[in-house]
Amino acid sequence: MSQCVVTAWQEDPAGVYCEVGRGIVERISEDSVRIRNENGTKSHYARDMTMFQTEK
């Protein structure tokens, strides 16, 4: 999944998954995934709270 473009989704309080980020996977650890967003900033997402979907 490294260097793939992914969309990150997290569940809101109502139980609905919402898009929280999109970008290129730069690093995957046991606990988190670091994504470089389209504007160049980097975001970290906890793997146990986030669903990742690859883009085609």
Buried (B, 14 or more C-beta within 10 A) or exposed (E): EEEEBBBBBBEEEEEEEEEBBBBBBEEEEEEBBBBBEEEEEEBBBEEEEBBBEEEE
